[in-house]
C-alpha cells in the first residue's frame, strides 16, 4: 500500500476532487477580454467577450464578474471549477501573480491572481499573454507533440514565446521569449522600446505604418492613401489584405520587406534554439499570412546553416483567436499538475 | 530494503566502481589537442598537448594514443578512468558520437566515440567544442551556481553555447546555440556560412580582417599595415593587443565596432533567453577583453528592455584555456550521471 501511494505521488502529487469538472481560460487584451469555460478534456463549452475596462479599479471588478457570467452561461458552479488561467499583457511576475505595468491598460502593480482568488475562491495562474498563446499552440495547436516550440505573434507589436518540453521558458529574467526585440538591423529604425532595428521595428503594424508614412512623404502612390487619410498607426489588417489582393504596388513591396525581416528573425531563432516548430500568428498573419508565410519559409530555410534548420517547421497558428484562451486553460492545468 | 534501493536508483542510477578514480577531458582543436587527467573532484593532475593530425586516419590513431600518453604522465591505469569527455569541432551528432564534417580537420562522418571506446575500453562522451567550453564555464567557471548560462567565444569565428539547468541545450536540431549566426545586420557583410550580417561576419577575427583590408584599400593608415604585409585573415591577437595599447586609431575604431556588434548580440540573447550569465571568451576576448568588455556591458544593458537585463551578468571566461578541458570532464561526469 505504502509503495503504491508513494509512486502515485511522484507522478501527480495533486489529485483533483471528483467534483472539479471545469477549467476557465481568460485572454486579457488591451481592447477586449475573451474568456472560455472548458471541460477537463479542453473542449470549449461556453465563451464570453467584453470590452476591457482600462483602469485598475474597474478591471479589478470586471474580471471576477466576467468569470461569474461565464460560469452562468456554461451552467457551471464555482465549486466545480478546478482552476483559472489568465494570459495578460506584461511585464508581469507570473510567480507572484502581479502585472507590473501595461501601456494599454494603465495597470500598475496589479495583483491579478490575488483579485481572482479572493473573489472567486478558485486557484488562479497567470502568465504573459504571448507566452500563454504559445503554450496553447505548443500543446494543442501547431506544435502539438513537439518539444521545442517558438511562437511569433505579429500585430501592433511583435510578441514571442518559447515553450520547451511543454513548459513556458522564462529564463532568469522571467521575461525571456521577447522575440520582437531581437536586433535584426543594427542601428536601424527606432523601436517603441527605445532600441534600434529590433524585429518589431521592422515587421510589425507599427513598422509598416512608419514605412507607409515615409512613402507618402516621398510622393509614392498607393490606394491606401486614397482610401485612408492617415496617420497609419492603427492600420486595419483587413484593409491591408484588400489592397494586397488588389495588387497595390506599395503594399506588396512593404509586405515583401516584412516577410524578409520575419525570415531573418526565424534564421536567428533556428540558429540559437533549433526548434521543432516556429508558429506564426497574430492579426497580420491572420490577414496576409497566405502571402507572407511561403516567403518567410523559403528565405528562412535557404539562409540557415546546414544541420540547423532541417528539423524545423514554420507553421501558421492552428488555434487562431482561441490560442490565448486554450493556452490559459493549459496554464491552469499545469499549475494544478493535472496535465 | 526494497524501498531504499529504489530511492537510490531514482537519484543516481549508475554507481561508479570503487576503482574509478579519474576522468579524462579532451579539447580537440583544429590546430592542437589539449587533454587533461583529473580526479573525481575535477582537479587537473596532468595535461598533454599535441599538434592535431588533420586527416581522418591519422587522427583516429592519434586520439587514443594521446590519452594513453596522458595516463602514463599522470600515473593512472586505464581501468581507473571512469570516463572520457571530448569537445570537438562540429557539426556533429553528440548522441551517435559522430563528427559529420569539419573544415579545419578534413573529417567526414568520423566515429570519434567508437574509436575511443574500442581502443581504450573507457566510456566516452562527446559534444561540440563550444558547447563543452560553455558547460565548463557554467558549472565550474563564470556561471557557477547559475541556471541559465550562454557562452560566446570570439576567435576566427564566433562560437556559442547554451547551458540550461546544468545541461547543454541542443534543441530539436541538435545544433542549437549557434550564436555566431544570429542575424545582427540584415543584408550586411557576407558570413563564411553563406548568410549575411551574422554576428560572426561583424565581430570575429575574420570580420576584422575584412575591415582592415577595406581600410587599406581606402588608403587608411595603421601601424598594422607597416608591420604586417597582409592578408589579415590570420591576425595575431597579441599583435592586435599591442597596436591597441599603442593607440593605433584604425585598430581602436575597428574594436569599438566589434564591441558594438557583440553588445547587440547580447541584447538579442538577453531578450530571447533572459540568462543569468553571458560568458565572453575566446582568443579575441583573452587579448583585448579589457577594452571590449566594459563597452559591451555598457551598451548591452543600456539597450535592453526594462525587466529583461537586470538579472543578467556579462562576464569574462573564468577558466580561459582550460574551459574546454574541464567542460569535457564535466560532460563525461554527466554522461555517467556522476555529478
Interface residues (C-beta under 8 A of the other chain):
Chain A: X2 X3 X90 X91 X100 X146 X147 X148 X160 X162 X170 X171 X172 X173 X174 X175 X176 X177 X178 X179 X181 X182 X183 X184 X185 X186 X188 X193 X194 X195 X196 X197 X202 X260 X261 X264 X265 X267 X268 X269 X270 X271 X272 X273 X274 X275 X276 X303 X304 X305 X306 X307 X308 X309 X310 X311 X312
Chain B: X2 X3 X90 X91 X100 X146 X147 X148 X160 X162 X170 X171 X172 X173 X174 X175 X176 X177 X178 X179 X181 X182 X183 X184 X185 X186 X188 X193 X194 X195 X196 X197 X202 X260 X261 X264 X265 X267 X268 X269 X270 X271 X272 X273 X274 X275 X276 X303 X304 X305 X306 X307 X308 X309 X310 X311 X312
